[in-house]
Amino acid sequence: MAARKITVESKVDAPVETAWRAYTSPGDITQWNAASDDWHCPAATVDLREGGAFTSRMEARDGSMGFDFAGTYTKIRTNELIEYTFGDRSGRVEFLPDGAATRLRVTFDAETESTIEEQREGWQSILDSFRRHVEAK
């Protein structure tokens, strides 16, 4: 059975090149990659090429739990598209010019541990954090 896809989207008030840099730069990723204020991303690595690996360390600020979000890039089109696998799932990030802004659309395979709505809310929250980070630069 094919995995159920979830899509989240946010309009970022910045050019595509700026959004791309913030999405693919480890220094930026550690600033925005968290779904809520009680979580953070203390480390990130990016080998931005097809076949390259990425890792984001996600941790609760109180130290109670953490995990690595890690995978492999499968398709890269600079300033346009990132496709990747993580475990047996896949994801896709589209950078869509929208006037002087950028629409970022993230589509990913749902997992089975959390509800579709919980997953959508979590990923949307991270994308909203990304938007705030980019717009504050």
A tleap script that builds the chain and sets N, CA, C and O, in Angstrom:
source leaprc.protein.ff14SB
mol = sequence {
  NMET ALA ALA ARG LYS ILE THR VAL GLU SER
  LYS VAL ASP ALA PRO VAL GLU THR ALA TRP
  ARG ALA TYR THR SER PRO GLY ASP ILE THR
  GLN TRP ASN ALA ALA SER ASP ASP TRP HIE
  CYS PRO ALA ALA THR VAL ASP LEU ARG GLU
  GLY GLY ALA PHE THR SER ARG MET GLU ALA
  ARG ASP GLY SER MET GLY PHE ASP PHE ALA
  GLY THR TYR THR LYS ILE ARG THR ASN GLU
  LEU ILE GLU TYR THR PHE GLY ASP ARG SER
  GLY ARG VAL GLU PHE LEU PRO ASP GLY ALA
  ALA THR ARG LEU ARG VAL THR PHE ASP ALA
  GLU THR GLU SER THR ILE GLU GLU GLN ARG
  GLU GLY TRP GLN SER ILE LEU ASP SER PHE
  ARG ARG HIE VAL GLU ALA CLYS
}
set mol.1.N position { 0.844 -1.180 0.000 }
set mol.1.CA position { 0.000 0.000 0.000 }
set mol.1.C position { 0.888 1.241 0.000 }
set mol.1.O position { 1.836 1.333 0.779 }
set mol.2.N position { 0.579 2.184 -0.868 }
set mol.2.CA position { 1.365 3.419 -0.971 }
set mol.2.C position { 1.162 4.274 0.278 }
set mol.2.O position { 0.078 4.306 0.860 }
set mol.3.N position { 2.214 4.953 0.667 }
set mol.3.CA position { 2.149 5.818 1.846 }
set mol.3.C position { 1.246 7.015 1.565 }
set mol.3.O position { 1.211 7.540 0.452 }
set mol.4.N position { 0.532 7.427 2.579 }
set mol.4.CA position { -0.313 8.616 2.470 }
set mol.4.C position { 0.577 9.854 2.486 }
set mol.4.O position { 1.483 9.955 3.314 }
set mol.5.N position { 0.329 10.783 1.591 }
set mol.5.CA position { 1.112 12.008 1.483 }
set mol.5.C position { 0.427 13.126 2.265 }
set mol.5.O position { -0.798 13.241 2.273 }
set mol.6.N position { 1.250 13.946 2.922 }
set mol.6.CA position { 0.777 15.136 3.631 }
set mol.6.C position { 1.525 16.321 3.038 }
set mol.6.O position { 2.726 16.233 2.782 }
set mol.7.N position { 0.828 17.423 2.819 }
set mol.7.CA position { 1.454 18.632 2.289 }
set mol.7.C position { 1.177 19.805 3.213 }
set mol.7.O position { 0.049 20.010 3.658 }
set mol.8.N position { 2.225 20.571 3.494 }
set mol.8.CA position { 2.105 21.825 4.235 }
set mol.8.C position { 2.749 22.909 3.382 }
set mol.8.O position { 3.613 22.626 2.552 }
set mol.9.N position { 2.326 24.146 3.588 }
set mol.9.CA position { 2.809 25.233 2.743 }
set mol.9.C position { 2.855 26.527 3.538 }
set mol.9.O position { 2.057 26.741 4.451 }
set mol.10.N position { 3.805 27.390 3.178 }
set mol.10.CA position { 3.898 28.697 3.804 }
set mol.10.C position { 4.442 29.686 2.785 }
set mol.10.O position { 5.309 29.348 1.980 }
set mol.11.N position { 3.929 30.903 2.827 }
set mol.11.CA position { 4.446 31.969 1.976 }
set mol.11.C position { 5.443 32.775 2.795 }
set mol.11.O position { 5.113 33.301 3.858 }
set mol.12.N position { 6.669 32.866 2.284 }
set mol.12.CA position { 7.765 33.549 2.964 }
set mol.12.C position { 8.046 34.850 2.228 }
set mol.12.O position { 8.227 34.856 1.011 }
set mol.13.N position { 8.082 35.937 2.960 }
set mol.13.CA position { 8.323 37.253 2.365 }
set mol.13.C position { 9.823 37.439 2.134 }
set mol.13.O position { 10.483 38.223 2.817 }
set mol.14.N position { 10.343 36.695 1.151 }
set mol.14.CA position { 11.759 36.739 0.789 }
set mol.14.C position { 11.919 36.099 -0.587 }
set mol.14.O position { 11.115 35.253 -0.976 }
set mol.15.N position { 12.955 36.501 -1.324 }
set mol.15.CA position { 13.206 35.875 -2.623 }
set mol.15.C position { 13.569 34.399 -2.480 }
set mol.15.O position { 14.000 33.956 -1.415 }
set mol.16.N position { 13.391 33.652 -3.553 }
set mol.16.CA position { 13.675 32.218 -3.549 }
set mol.16.C position { 15.102 31.934 -3.090 }
set mol.16.O position { 15.320 31.013 -2.303 }
set mol.17.N position { 16.070 32.703 -3.564 }
set mol.17.CA position { 17.473 32.450 -3.217 }
set mol.17.C position { 17.696 32.555 -1.707 }
set mol.17.O position { 18.459 31.776 -1.136 }
set mol.18.N position { 17.034 33.512 -1.065 }
set mol.18.CA position { 17.162 33.688 0.382 }
set mol.18.C position { 16.530 32.509 1.119 }
set mol.18.O position { 17.108 31.974 2.066 }
set mol.19.N position { 15.345 32.113 0.677 }
set mol.19.CA position { 14.665 30.965 1.294 }
set mol.19.C position { 15.495 29.694 1.119 }
set mol.19.O position { 15.630 28.907 2.055 }
set mol.20.N position { 16.041 29.496 -0.057 }
set mol.20.CA position { 16.860 28.316 -0.337 }
set mol.20.C position { 18.059 28.260 0.610 }
set mol.20.O position { 18.323 27.222 1.218 }
set mol.21.N position { 18.785 29.375 0.736 }
set mol.21.CA position { 19.964 29.406 1.617 }
set mol.21.C position { 19.592 29.070 3.052 }
set mol.21.O position { 20.294 28.303 3.710 }
set mol.22.N position { 18.494 29.637 3.544 }
set mol.22.CA position { 18.079 29.391 4.934 }
set mol.22.C position { 17.628 27.945 5.135 }
set mol.22.O position { 17.778 27.397 6.227 }
set mol.23.N position { 17.080 27.326 4.095 }
set mol.23.CA position { 16.600 25.951 4.210 }
set mol.23.C position { 17.744 24.944 4.136 }
set mol.23.O position { 17.627 23.833 4.653 }
set mol.24.N position { 18.853 25.328 3.493 }
set mol.24.CA position { 19.922 24.366 3.236 }
set mol.24.C position { 21.215 24.653 3.991 }
set mol.24.O position { 22.185 23.910 3.838 }
set mol.25.N position { 21.256 25.698 4.792 }
set mol.25.CA position { 22.452 26.058 5.543 }
set mol.25.C position { 22.345 25.555 6.982 }
set mol.25.O position { 21.407 25.922 7.691 }
set mol.26.N position { 23.302 24.710 7.432 }
set mol.26.CA position { 23.218 24.170 8.794 }
set mol.26.C position { 23.067 25.247 9.873 }
set mol.26.O position { 22.317 25.059 10.831 }
set mol.27.N position { 23.773 26.372 9.725 }
set mol.27.CA position { 23.662 27.444 10.705 }
set mol.27.C position { 22.256 28.006 10.804 }
set mol.27.O position { 21.799 28.359 11.892 }
set mol.28.N position { 21.573 28.090 9.679 }
set mol.28.CA position { 20.179 28.549 9.685 }
set mol.28.C position { 19.254 27.458 10.217 }
set mol.28.O position { 18.361 27.736 11.018 }
set mol.29.N position { 19.462 26.228 9.779 }
set mol.29.CA position { 18.584 25.121 10.173 }
set mol.29.C position { 18.490 25.028 11.699 }
set mol.29.O position { 17.408 24.805 12.242 }
set mol.30.N position { 19.618 25.199 12.388 }
set mol.30.CA position { 19.589 25.105 13.848 }
set mol.30.C position { 18.787 26.242 14.482 }
set mol.30.O position { 18.396 26.148 15.646 }
set mol.31.N position { 18.541 27.304 13.732 }
set mol.31.CA position { 17.776 28.438 14.247 }
set mol.31.C position { 16.264 28.266 14.089 }
set mol.31.O position { 15.497 28.809 14.883 }
set mol.32.N position { 15.833 27.522 13.082 }
set mol.32.CA position { 14.392 27.439 12.806 }
set mol.32.C position { 13.773 26.050 12.923 }
set mol.32.O position { 12.548 25.941 12.965 }
set mol.33.N position { 14.559 25.002 12.978 }
set mol.33.CA position { 14.013 23.654 12.847 }
set mol.33.C position { 13.494 23.087 14.178 }
set mol.33.O position { 14.109 22.205 14.776 }
set mol.34.N position { 12.362 23.611 14.616 }
set mol.34.CA position { 11.693 23.103 15.819 }
set mol.34.C position { 10.206 23.405 15.698 }
set mol.34.O position { 9.813 24.449 15.178 }
set mol.35.N position { 9.386 22.479 16.185 }
set mol.35.CA position { 7.931 22.630 16.070 }
set mol.35.C position { 7.339 23.487 17.185 }
set mol.35.O position { 6.228 24.000 17.051 }
set mol.36.N position { 8.080 23.647 18.291 }
set mol.36.CA position { 7.571 24.454 19.401 }
set mol.36.C position { 8.750 25.004 20.201 }
set mol.36.O position { 9.883 24.551 20.039 }
set mol.37.N position { 8.481 25.971 21.053 }
set mol.37.CA position { 9.543 26.628 21.818 }
set mol.37.C position { 10.230 25.705 22.811 }
set mol.37.O position { 11.343 25.996 23.247 }
set mol.38.N position { 9.586 24.588 23.181 }
set mol.38.CA position { 10.207 23.681 24.136 }
set mol.38.C position { 11.101 22.634 23.453 }
set mol.38.O position { 11.624 21.736 24.113 }
set mol.39.N position { 11.270 22.754 22.147 }
set mol.39.CA position { 12.191 21.917 21.385 }
set mol.39.C position { 13.212 22.808 20.700 }
set mol.39.O position { 12.987 24.005 20.520 }
set mol.40.N position { 14.344 22.212 20.316 }
set mol.40.CA position { 15.326 22.955 19.533 }
set mol.40.C position { 16.127 21.981 18.677 }
set mol.40.O position { 16.000 20.763 18.796 }
set mol.41.N position { 16.947 22.552 17.821 }
set mol.41.CA position { 17.773 21.776 16.894 }
set mol.41.C position { 19.223 22.194 17.139 }
set mol.41.O position { 19.707 23.130 16.504 }
set mol.42.N position { 19.924 21.510 18.054 }
set mol.42.CA position { 21.273 21.943 18.407 }
set mol.42.C position { 22.345 21.673 17.349 }
set mol.42.O position { 23.428 22.255 17.408 }
set mol.43.N position { 22.058 20.801 16.385 }
set mol.43.CA position { 23.062 20.483 15.360 }
set mol.43.C position { 22.383 20.069 14.061 }
set mol.43.O position { 21.315 19.456 14.064 }
set mol.44.N position { 23.025 20.418 12.956 }
set mol.44.CA position { 22.539 20.014 11.634 }
set mol.44.C position { 23.732 19.850 10.705 }
set mol.44.O position { 24.716 20.583 10.799 }
set mol.45.N position { 23.628 18.873 9.804 }
set mol.45.CA position { 24.638 18.695 8.763 }
set mol.45.C position { 23.925 18.604 7.423 }
set mol.45.O position { 22.811 18.088 7.335 }
set mol.46.N position { 24.573 19.107 6.386 }
set mol.46.CA position { 23.992 19.120 5.046 }
set mol.46.C position { 25.093 18.812 4.028 }
set mol.46.O position { 26.106 19.509 3.975 }
set mol.47.N position { 24.892 17.776 3.228 }
set mol.47.CA position { 25.745 17.492 2.071 }
set mol.47.C position { 24.813 17.606 0.863 }
set mol.47.O position { 24.289 16.609 0.365 }
set mol.48.N position { 24.620 18.839 0.410 }
set mol.48.CA position { 23.567 19.169 -0.553 }
set mol.48.C position { 23.941 18.756 -1.973 }
set mol.48.O position { 24.356 19.571 -2.797 }
set mol.49.N position { 23.779 17.477 -2.221 }
set mol.49.CA position { 23.992 16.903 -3.552 }
set mol.49.C position { 23.187 15.613 -3.615 }
set mol.49.O position { 22.889 15.012 -2.583 }
set mol.50.N position { 22.839 15.192 -4.810 }
set mol.50.CA position { 22.128 13.926 -4.942 }
set mol.50.C position { 23.010 12.810 -4.404 }
set mol.50.O position { 24.153 12.654 -4.833 }
set mol.51.N position { 22.482 12.035 -3.467 }
set mol.51.CA position { 23.246 11.003 -2.791 }
set mol.51.C position { 23.882 11.494 -1.495 }
set mol.51.O position { 24.408 10.691 -0.725 }
set mol.52.N position { 23.842 12.799 -1.246 }
set mol.52.CA position { 24.399 13.369 -0.024 }
set mol.52.C position { 23.454 13.162 1.153 }
set mol.52.O position { 22.249 12.979 0.978 }
set mol.53.N position { 24.018 13.196 2.340 }
set mol.53.CA position { 23.235 12.954 3.559 }
set mol.53.C position { 22.945 14.263 4.290 }
set mol.53.O position { 23.658 15.255 4.134 }
set mol.54.N position { 21.885 14.239 5.085 }
set mol.54.CA position { 21.574 15.355 5.977 }
set mol.54.C position { 21.152 14.793 7.326 }
set mol.54.O position { 20.648 13.673 7.418 }
set mol.55.N position { 21.365 15.582 8.363 }
set mol.55.CA position { 20.933 15.231 9.714 }
set mol.55.C position { 20.544 16.502 10.454 }
set mol.55.O position { 21.239 17.515 10.377 }
set mol.56.N position { 19.445 16.440 11.159 }
set mol.56.CA position { 19.063 17.494 12.100 }
set mol.56.C position { 18.801 16.822 13.436 }
set mol.56.O position { 17.976 15.912 13.532 }
set mol.57.N position { 19.499 17.268 14.461 }
set mol.57.CA position { 19.285 16.733 15.807 }
set mol.57.C position { 18.146 17.517 16.449 }
set mol.57.O position { 18.241 18.733 16.615 }
set mol.58.N position { 17.086 16.833 16.803 }
set mol.58.CA position { 15.917 17.450 17.427 }
set mol.58.C position { 15.893 17.017 18.888 }
set mol.58.O position { 15.944 15.825 19.188 }
set mol.59.N position { 15.814 18.002 19.808 }
set mol.59.CA position { 15.821 17.673 21.234 }
set mol.59.C position { 14.839 18.546 21.998 }
set mol.59.O position { 14.633 19.716 21.677 }
set mol.60.N position { 14.239 17.944 23.016 }
set mol.60.CA position { 13.443 18.728 23.959 }
set mol.60.C position { 14.426 19.582 24.754 }
set mol.60.O position { 15.489 19.102 25.149 }
set mol.61.N position { 14.076 20.837 24.986 }
set mol.61.CA position { 14.988 21.737 25.712 }
set mol.61.C position { 15.276 21.248 27.128 }
set mol.61.O position { 16.335 21.551 27.678 }
set mol.62.N position { 14.346 20.495 27.729 }
set mol.62.CA position { 14.564 19.996 29.092 }
set mol.62.C position { 15.402 18.710 29.112 }
set mol.62.O position { 15.648 18.144 30.177 }
set mol.63.N position { 15.837 18.255 27.932 }
set mol.63.CA position { 16.683 17.072 27.855 }
set mol.63.C position { 15.956 15.749 27.996 }
set mol.63.O position { 16.596 14.699 28.059 }
set mol.64.N position { 14.629 15.777 28.048 }
set mol.64.CA position { 13.868 14.551 28.293 }
set mol.64.C position { 13.827 13.603 27.101 }
set mol.64.O position { 13.624 12.402 27.282 }
set mol.65.N position { 14.013 14.110 25.895 }
set mol.65.CA position { 14.004 13.240 24.718 }
set mol.65.C position { 14.650 13.949 23.541 }
set mol.65.O position { 14.822 15.168 23.546 }
set mol.66.N position { 15.003 13.165 22.535 }
set mol.66.CA position { 15.592 13.710 21.327 }
set mol.66.C position { 15.704 12.634 20.271 }
set mol.66.O position { 15.612 11.443 20.569 }
set mol.67.N position { 15.901 13.053 19.045 }
set mol.67.CA position { 16.072 12.111 17.947 }
set mol.67.C position { 16.785 12.815 16.796 }
set mol.67.O position { 16.834 14.043 16.735 }
set mol.68.N position { 17.332 12.020 15.893 }
set mol.68.CA position { 17.952 12.550 14.684 }
set mol.68.C position { 16.976 12.388 13.529 }
set mol.68.O position { 16.491 11.289 13.261 }
set mol.69.N position { 16.695 13.491 12.850 }
set mol.69.CA position { 15.951 13.450 11.598 }
set mol.69.C position { 17.024 13.415 10.521 }
set mol.69.O position { 17.728 14.402 10.308 }
set mol.70.N position { 17.150 12.275 9.839 }
set mol.70.CA position { 18.265 12.090 8.919 }
set mol.70.C position { 17.789 11.403 7.649 }
set mol.70.O position { 16.816 10.650 7.652 }
set mol.71.N position { 18.497 11.681 6.570 }
set mol.71.CA position { 18.141 11.048 5.316 }
set mol.71.C position { 19.163 11.327 4.234 }
set mol.71.O position { 20.280 11.773 4.497 }
set mol.72.N position { 18.745 11.051 3.011 }
set mol.72.CA position { 19.603 11.179 1.839 }
set mol.72.C position { 18.873 11.964 0.762 }
set mol.72.O position { 17.709 11.699 0.462 }
set mol.73.N position { 19.565 12.924 0.191 }
set mol.73.CA position { 18.995 13.702 -0.911 }
set mol.73.C position { 18.939 12.836 -2.170 }
set mol.73.O position { 19.917 12.173 -2.517 }
set mol.74.N position { 17.791 12.843 -2.851 }
set mol.74.CA position { 17.643 12.054 -4.071 }
set mol.74.C position { 17.539 12.928 -5.323 }
set mol.74.O position { 17.830 12.465 -6.425 }
set mol.75.N position { 17.130 14.179 -5.162 }
set mol.75.CA position { 17.075 15.103 -6.303 }
set mol.75.C position { 17.259 16.519 -5.772 }
set mol.75.O position { 16.619 16.920 -4.801 }
set mol.76.N position { 18.143 17.269 -6.425 }
set mol.76.CA position { 18.400 18.662 -6.061 }
set mol.76.C position { 18.315 19.508 -7.332 }
set mol.76.O position { 19.025 19.244 -8.303 }
set mol.77.N position { 17.463 20.506 -7.326 }
set mol.77.CA position { 17.427 21.534 -8.377 }
set mol.77.C position { 17.529 22.875 -7.647 }
set mol.77.O position { 16.541 23.353 -7.089 }
set mol.78.N position { 18.703 23.474 -7.648 }
set mol.78.CA position { 18.995 24.681 -6.877 }
set mol.78.C position { 17.902 25.730 -7.042 }
set mol.78.O position { 17.487 26.053 -8.156 }
set mol.79.N position { 17.448 26.253 -5.907 }
set mol.79.CA position { 16.405 27.285 -5.824 }
set mol.79.C position { 15.036 26.815 -6.309 }
set mol.79.O position { 14.132 27.634 -6.475 }
set mol.80.N position { 14.864 25.502 -6.540 }
set mol.80.CA position { 13.588 24.994 -7.035 }
set mol.80.C position { 13.051 23.807 -6.237 }
set mol.80.O position { 11.893 23.811 -5.820 }
set mol.81.N position { 13.897 22.783 -6.021 }
set mol.81.CA position { 13.376 21.514 -5.532 }
set mol.81.C position { 14.427 20.732 -4.751 }
set mol.81.O position { 15.597 20.676 -5.131 }
set mol.82.N position { 13.979 20.131 -3.651 }
set mol.82.CA position { 14.783 19.164 -2.907 }
set mol.82.C position { 13.896 17.938 -2.689 }
set mol.82.O position { 12.792 18.059 -2.157 }
set mol.83.N position { 14.368 16.773 -3.092 }
set mol.83.CA position { 13.687 15.524 -2.782 }
set mol.83.C position { 14.640 14.676 -1.967 }
set mol.83.O position { 15.853 14.713 -2.177 }
set mol.84.N position { 14.086 13.905 -1.025 }
set mol.84.CA position { 14.929 13.128 -0.129 }
set mol.84.C position { 14.176 11.927 0.400 }
set mol.84.O position { 12.948 11.858 0.341 }
set mol.85.N position { 14.949 10.979 0.920 }
set mol.85.CA position { 14.378 9.845 1.638 }
set mol.85.C position { 14.833 9.944 3.085 }
set mol.85.O position { 15.918 10.446 3.378 }
set mol.86.N position { 13.990 9.459 3.979 }
set mol.86.CA position { 14.342 9.346 5.397 }
set mol.86.C position { 13.697 8.068 5.888 }
set mol.86.O position { 12.475 7.959 5.984 }
set mol.87.N position { 14.560 7.089 6.202 }
set mol.87.CA position { 14.054 5.750 6.499 }
set mol.87.C position { 13.396 5.196 5.248 }
set mol.87.O position { 13.970 5.253 4.160 }
set mol.88.N position { 12.182 4.656 5.402 }
set mol.88.CA position { 11.467 4.110 4.244 }
set mol.88.C position { 10.450 5.111 3.702 }
set mol.88.O position { 9.553 4.741 2.945 }
set mol.89.N position { 10.590 6.371 4.088 }
set mol.89.CA position { 9.670 7.435 3.658 }
set mol.89.C position { 10.400 8.433 2.762 }
set mol.89.O position { 11.628 8.424 2.679 }
set mol.90.N position { 9.639 9.286 2.099 }
set mol.90.CA position { 10.255 10.300 1.251 }
set mol.90.C position { 9.598 11.653 1.482 }
set mol.90.O position { 8.483 11.755 1.994 }
set mol.91.N position { 10.334 12.689 1.081 }
set mol.91.CA position { 9.839 14.048 1.208 }
set mol.91.C position { 10.241 14.867 -0.005 }
set mol.91.O position { 11.138 14.501 -0.766 }
set mol.92.N position { 9.549 15.987 -0.160 }
set mol.92.CA position { 9.778 16.875 -1.304 }
set mol.92.C position { 9.559 18.302 -0.825 }
set mol.92.O position { 8.554 18.593 -0.177 }
set mol.93.N position { 10.498 19.198 -1.142 }
set mol.93.CA position { 10.379 20.609 -0.799 }
set mol.93.C position { 10.445 21.403 -2.092 }
set mol.93.O position { 11.426 21.328 -2.833 }
set mol.94.N position { 9.389 22.164 -2.353 }
set mol.94.CA position { 9.336 22.990 -3.557 }
set mol.94.C position { 9.457 24.453 -3.165 }
set mol.94.O position { 8.807 24.912 -2.226 }
set mol.95.N position { 10.301 25.185 -3.901 }
set mol.95.CA position { 10.502 26.617 -3.713 }
set mol.95.C position { 9.839 27.303 -4.899 }
set mol.95.O position { 10.367 27.272 -6.011 }
set mol.96.N position { 8.675 27.928 -4.666 }
set mol.96.CA position { 7.853 28.457 -5.742 }
set mol.96.C position { 7.832 29.981 -5.682 }
set mol.96.O position { 7.291 30.550 -4.734 }
set mol.97.N position { 8.421 30.662 -6.694 }
set mol.97.CA position { 8.390 32.124 -6.699 }
set mol.97.C position { 6.943 32.623 -6.688 }
set mol.97.O position { 6.085 32.084 -7.387 }
set mol.98.N position { 6.687 33.650 -5.893 }
set mol.98.CA position { 5.350 34.234 -5.770 }
set mol.98.C position { 5.536 35.745 -5.653 }
set mol.98.O position { 5.500 36.306 -4.558 }
set mol.99.N position { 5.737 36.399 -6.813 }
set mol.99.CA position { 6.086 37.814 -6.809 }
set mol.99.C position { 7.457 37.971 -6.177 }
set mol.99.O position { 8.405 37.297 -6.580 }
set mol.100.N position { 7.576 38.861 -5.180 }
set mol.100.CA position { 8.845 39.056 -4.467 }
set mol.100.C position { 9.000 38.044 -3.332 }
set mol.100.O position { 10.030 38.015 -2.658 }
set mol.101.N position { 7.992 37.228 -3.125 }
set mol.101.CA position { 7.995 36.244 -2.034 }
set mol.101.C position { 8.267 34.839 -2.588 }
set mol.101.O position { 8.462 34.652 -3.789 }
set mol.102.N position { 8.274 33.867 -1.683 }
set mol.102.CA position { 8.463 32.460 -2.043 }
set mol.102.C position { 7.418 31.632 -1.318 }
set mol.102.O position { 7.233 31.767 -0.108 }
set mol.103.N position { 6.735 30.774 -2.064 }
set mol.103.CA position { 5.873 29.778 -1.423 }
set mol.103.C position { 6.707 28.523 -1.267 }
set mol.103.O position { 7.276 28.012 -2.232 }
set mol.104.N position { 6.772 28.038 -0.048 }
set mol.104.CA position { 7.485 26.806 0.238 }
set mol.104.C position { 6.435 25.730 0.459 }
set mol.104.O position { 5.577 25.863 1.332 }
set mol.105.N position { 6.501 24.661 -0.331 }
set mol.105.CA position { 5.552 23.554 -0.198 }
set mol.105.C position { 6.329 22.292 0.155 }
set mol.105.O position { 7.227 21.883 -0.581 }
set mol.106.N position { 5.985 21.683 1.273 }
set mol.106.CA position { 6.647 20.463 1.735 }
set mol.106.C position { 5.626 19.327 1.701 }
set mol.106.O position { 4.553 19.428 2.296 }
set mol.107.N position { 5.968 18.254 1.004 }
set mol.107.CA position { 5.115 17.064 0.908 }
set mol.107.C position { 5.926 15.884 1.419 }
set mol.107.O position { 7.086 15.714 1.045 }
set mol.108.N position { 5.317 15.072 2.271 }
set mol.108.CA position { 6.047 13.953 2.857 }
set mol.108.C position { 5.114 12.777 3.080 }
set mol.108.O position { 3.896 12.932 3.162 }
set mol.109.N position { 5.715 11.592 3.176 }
set mol.109.CA position { 4.966 10.377 3.480 }
set mol.109.C position { 4.604 10.376 4.957 }
set mol.109.O position { 5.457 10.599 5.816 }
set mol.110.N position { 3.349 10.125 5.242 }
set mol.110.CA position { 2.891 10.037 6.632 }
set mol.110.C position { 3.474 8.795 7.289 }
set mol.110.O position { 3.756 7.795 6.629 }
set mol.111.N position { 3.648 8.880 8.602 }
set mol.111.CA position { 4.036 7.701 9.370 }
set mol.111.C position { 2.788 7.179 10.080 }
set mol.111.O position { 1.718 7.780 9.978 }
set mol.112.N position { 2.920 6.081 10.788 }
set mol.112.CA position { 1.739 5.439 11.365 }
set mol.112.C position { 1.603 5.650 12.872 }
set mol.112.O position { 0.591 5.253 13.451 }
set mol.113.N position { 2.597 6.267 13.525 }
set mol.113.CA position { 2.566 6.425 14.984 }
set mol.113.C position { 1.696 7.592 15.442 }
set mol.113.O position { 1.085 7.528 16.509 }
set mol.114.N position { 1.638 8.650 14.649 }
set mol.114.CA position { 0.855 9.847 14.988 }
set mol.114.C position { -0.261 10.012 13.968 }
set mol.114.O position { -0.170 9.503 12.851 }
set mol.115.N position { -1.314 10.726 14.355 }
set mol.115.CA position { -2.409 10.954 13.417 }
set mol.115.C position { -1.946 11.866 12.280 }
set mol.115.O position { -0.957 12.587 12.409 }
set mol.116.N position { -2.668 11.821 11.182 }
set mol.116.CA position { -2.373 12.695 10.042 }
set mol.116.C position { -2.396 14.153 10.507 }
set mol.116.O position { -1.513 14.933 10.150 }
set mol.117.N position { -3.402 14.520 11.301 }
set mol.117.CA position { -3.519 15.907 11.760 }
set mol.117.C position { -2.342 16.299 12.649 }
set mol.117.O position { -1.820 17.406 12.518 }
set mol.118.N position { -1.914 15.419 13.549 }
set mol.118.CA position { -0.751 15.719 14.404 }
set mol.118.C position { 0.505 15.931 13.558 }
set mol.118.O position { 1.293 16.841 13.816 }
set mol.119.N position { 0.680 15.080 12.544 }
set mol.119.CA position { 1.844 15.227 11.665 }
set mol.119.C position { 1.764 16.533 10.880 }
set mol.119.O position { 2.748 17.265 10.777 }
set mol.120.N position { 0.594 16.817 10.331 }
set mol.120.CA position { 0.419 18.060 9.570 }
set mol.120.C position { 0.712 19.264 10.461 }
set mol.120.O position { 1.421 20.181 10.045 }
set mol.121.N position { 0.176 19.273 11.680 }
set mol.121.CA position { 0.389 20.398 12.599 }
set mol.121.C position { 1.861 20.553 12.951 }
set mol.121.O position { 2.369 21.674 12.974 }
set mol.122.N position { 2.558 19.449 13.227 }
set mol.122.CA position { 3.974 19.511 13.579 }
set mol.122.C position { 4.830 20.053 12.451 }
set mol.122.O position { 5.661 20.935 12.665 }
set mol.123.N position { 4.630 19.528 11.247 }
set mol.123.CA position { 5.425 19.973 10.103 }
set mol.123.C position { 5.056 21.410 9.734 }
set mol.123.O position { 5.929 22.187 9.344 }
set mol.124.N position { 3.780 21.774 9.850 }
set mol.124.CA position { 3.381 23.152 9.555 }
set mol.124.C position { 4.029 24.105 10.555 }
set mol.124.O position { 4.469 25.194 10.184 }
set mol.125.N position { 4.088 23.699 11.816 }
set mol.125.CA position { 4.707 24.524 12.849 }
set mol.125.C position { 6.184 24.764 12.545 }
set mol.125.O position { 6.680 25.876 12.723 }
set mol.126.N position { 6.886 23.734 12.091 }
set mol.126.CA position { 8.291 23.891 11.708 }
set mol.126.C position { 8.404 24.844 10.522 }
set mol.126.O position { 9.285 25.704 10.501 }
set mol.127.N position { 7.527 24.702 9.542 }
set mol.127.CA position { 7.552 25.581 8.377 }
set mol.127.C position { 7.231 27.023 8.777 }
set mol.127.O position { 7.807 27.959 8.222 }
set mol.128.N position { 6.326 27.208 9.725 }
set mol.128.CA position { 6.020 28.556 10.228 }
set mol.128.C position { 7.238 29.144 10.934 }
set mol.128.O position { 7.504 30.340 10.814 }
set mol.129.N position { 7.978 28.315 11.668 }
set mol.129.CA position { 9.207 28.757 12.322 }
set mol.129.C position { 10.239 29.168 11.272 }
set mol.129.O position { 10.944 30.162 11.446 }
set mol.130.N position { 10.324 28.406 10.191 }
set mol.130.CA position { 11.210 28.752 9.075 }
set mol.130.C position { 10.839 30.122 8.518 }
set mol.130.O position { 11.707 30.971 8.317 }
set mol.131.N position { 9.554 30.336 8.270 }
set mol.131.CA position { 9.095 31.625 7.724 }
set mol.131.C position { 9.491 32.771 8.650 }
set mol.131.O position { 10.019 33.784 8.192 }
set mol.132.N position { 9.244 32.618 9.936 }
set mol.132.CA position { 9.609 33.686 10.891 }
set mol.132.C position { 11.105 33.950 10.882 }
set mol.132.O position { 11.533 35.104 10.924 }
set mol.133.N position { 11.904 32.888 10.826 }
set mol.133.CA position { 13.361 33.032 10.813 }
set mol.133.C position { 13.814 33.815 9.575 }
set mol.133.O position { 14.593 34.762 9.688 }
set mol.134.N position { 13.334 33.424 8.416 }
set mol.134.CA position { 13.757 34.069 7.160 }
set mol.134.C position { 13.303 35.532 7.145 }
set mol.134.O position { 14.068 36.415 6.756 }
set mol.135.N position { 12.079 35.783 7.560 }
set mol.135.CA position { 11.548 37.142 7.499 }
set mol.135.C position { 12.214 38.067 8.536 }
set mol.135.O position { 12.167 39.288 8.384 }
set mol.136.N position { 12.825 37.508 9.571 }
set mol.136.CA position { 13.504 38.322 10.584 }
set mol.136.C position { 14.932 38.665 10.181 }
set mol.136.O position { 15.562 39.513 10.813 }
set mol.137.N position { 15.451 38.022 9.142 }
set mol.137.CA position { 16.854 38.245 8.714 }
set mol.137.C position { 17.028 39.612 8.098 }
set mol.137.O position { 18.132 39.967 7.685 }
savepdb mol mol.pdb
quit
